[in-house]
Amino acid sequence: MTDEVLYEVNDKIARITINRANKMNSMNPPFMAELSAAIRKADDDDNVSVVILTGAGDHFGAGYDLKYEWGNEYGRGPMGTRKMLTDCAEFEFSPWDCSKPVIAMVRGYCLAGSCELAMMCCITFAAQSAQFGEPEIRFSTAPPAVIMPWLVGLKKARELLYTGDMISAEEAERCGMVNRVFPDDELEAETLRYAKRAAAISLEGLQTTKASINRGAEIAGLRQAIAYGVEVGGILDASETEQYKQFEAVRSKEGLSAAIRWRETQFE
């Protein structure tokens, strides 16, 4: 493990921390490999029954690292963007594919790919200050794993994904994206309390129950739907829409932060 992924085990609970607070816990391919390895490590450890996934600092995560040179690794063409989205979707399935319950403990921003990662966890507990959303569409890019409709329903997913709007933790709880919301200073204790209760169940009971739930969703078409989303998302990511060209023009002239602010002001 590098210092970007922290890993510890206590009382049958593995705690995995995204430790890129200076980059808003954003994610890039080297980090994705580290985090996936940490989840597999917890899955392979017979002394671990439950996994907690959280972010260091004030935020769970701001999504994929826009300062990383993704184009150098994948290219900008349709096949390159398809491969990029495929790799990102496979990464986001890491909590889902872990045989043990994974609990997302969310503070602050939980956006874009980070939001999808949290939704892929079995349970999501959030602080009152948390905010959720997938703003990718504003920048003419596609979410790798369109898991949201499976959690919140078609109507609410469309409302959020068509505009990229953020919602509060309370609204995320009301629509089924989040299990429970706690005061910020109680989130840690409440998450650990639940994790300890779950860890008191036999490991076999946890694993078979999770497998049954996951398999039911997969039989209903979850993986196929997400795979189709990757295919069409690759088309969007490879398309130089007018919004994309304007965003890139501001980015090249004034920098990424200025480009994001420029785009966000159009939705105020």
Residue pairs with C-beta under 8 A, 6 or more apart in sequence:
1 7
1 34
1 37
1 38
2 34
3 19
4 18
4 19
4 20
4 31
4 34
5 16
5 17
5 18
5 19
5 31
5 34
5 35
5 37
5 38
6 15
6 16
6 17
6 19
6 56
7 14
7 15
7 16
7 17
7 38
7 41
7 42
8 14
8 15
9 15
9 42
9 45
9 47
9 48
11 196
11 199
12 47
12 48
12 49
12 50
12 199
13 48
13 49
13 50
13 51
13 52
13 192
13 195
13 196
13 199
14 41
14 42
14 45
14 48
14 50
14 51
14 52
15 51
15 52
15 54
16 35
16 38
16 39
16 42
16 51
16 52
16 53
16 54
17 54
17 55
17 56
18 25
18 27
18 31
18 35
18 53
18 54
18 55
18 56
18 60
18 61
19 25
19 56
20 26
20 27
20 31
20 56
21 55
21 56
21 57
21 58
21 59
23 65
23 67
24 59
24 61
24 62
24 109
25 55
25 56
25 57
25 59
25 60
25 61
25 62
25 114
26 61
26 62
26 63
26 64
26 65
26 66
26 67
26 114
27 35
27 61
27 63
27 64
27 65
27 91
27 113
27 114
27 117
28 64
28 65
28 68
28 70
29 68
29 73
29 87
31 65
32 87
32 88
32 91
35 91
35 94
36 91
36 94
39 51
39 53
39 94
39 95
39 98
39 102
40 94
40 98
42 48
42 51
42 98
42 100
43 51
43 98
43 99
43 100
46 203
48 100
49 100
49 101
49 198
49 199
49 201
49 203
49 206
50 100
50 101
50 102
50 103
50 195
50 198
50 199
50 206
51 95
51 98
51 100
51 101
51 102
51 103
52 102
52 103
52 105
52 191
52 192
52 195
53 95
53 102
53 103
53 104
53 105
53 117
53 118
53 121
54 60
54 104
54 105
54 106
54 107
55 61
55 106
55 107
55 108
55 114
57 108
58 107
58 108
59 107
59 108
59 109
59 110
60 104
60 105
60 106
60 107
60 108
60 109
60 110
60 114
60 118
60 130
61 109
61 110
61 111
61 113
61 114
61 117
62 109
62 111
62 112
62 114
63 111
63 112
63 113
63 114
63 115
63 136
64 70
64 88
64 112
64 113
66 256
67 256
70 84
71 80
73 84
74 80
74 81
74 83
74 84
75 81
76 238
77 238
78 234
78 235
78 238
79 234
80 238
81 233
81 234
81 237
81 238
82 230
82 231
82 234
84 234
84 237
85 142
85 144
85 230
85 233
85 234
85 237
86 144
86 230
88 113
88 144
88 145
89 144
89 145
89 226
89 227
89 229
89 230
92 113
92 116
92 117
92 120
92 144
92 145
92 147
93 120
93 145
94 120
95 102
95 104
95 117
95 120
95 121
95 122
96 120
96 121
96 214
99 207
99 210
99 211
100 203
100 206
100 207
100 210
101 122
101 123
101 198
101 206
101 210
102 121
102 122
102 123
103 121
103 122
103 123
103 124
103 125
103 191
103 194
103 195
104 117
104 118
104 121
104 123
104 124
104 125
105 125
105 187
105 188
105 191
106 118
106 124
106 125
106 126
106 127
106 130
106 132
106 169
106 178
107 126
107 127
107 129
107 130
107 184
107 187
108 127
108 129
108 130
108 131
109 130
109 131
110 118
110 126
110 130
110 131
110 132
110 133
111 131
111 132
111 133
111 134
111 135
111 166
112 133
112 134
112 135
112 136
112 143
113 143
113 144
115 132
115 133
115 134
116 134
116 143
116 144
116 145
116 147
116 148
118 124
118 132
119 147
119 148
119 151
119 177
120 145
120 147
122 210
123 179
123 194
124 177
124 178
124 179
125 178
125 179
125 180
125 181
125 182
125 187
125 190
125 191
125 194
126 132
126 169
126 172
126 173
126 178
126 180
126 181
126 182
126 187
127 169
127 181
127 182
127 183
127 184
127 187
128 169
128 170
128 181
128 182
128 183
128 184
129 169
129 184
130 168
130 169
130 172
130 178
130 181
131 166
131 167
131 168
131 169
132 166
132 167
132 168
132 169
132 172
132 177
132 178
133 160
133 164
133 165
133 166
133 167
134 143
134 148
134 160
134 161
134 164
135 164
135 165
135 166
136 142
136 143
136 164
137 161
137 162
137 163
137 164
138 163
138 164
138 243
138 263
138 264
138 267
139 243
139 244
139 247
139 263
140 236
140 237
140 239
140 241
140 243
140 244
140 247
141 236
141 237
142 229
142 232
142 233
142 234
142 236
142 237
143 161
143 229
143 233
144 229
144 230
144 233
145 226
145 229
145 230
146 157
146 161
146 225
146 226
146 229
147 222
147 226
148 157
148 160
148 161
148 177
149 157
150 217
150 222
150 225
151 176
151 177
152 160
152 175
152 176
152 177
153 175
153 176
156 175
159 165
160 167
163 267
164 267
165 267
167 175
167 177
169 178
169 181
170 181
172 178
172 181
173 179
173 180
173 181
180 190
182 190
182 191
198 206
243 263
247 259
247 262
247 263
248 259
250 258
250 259
250 262
250 263
251 258
251 259
254 262
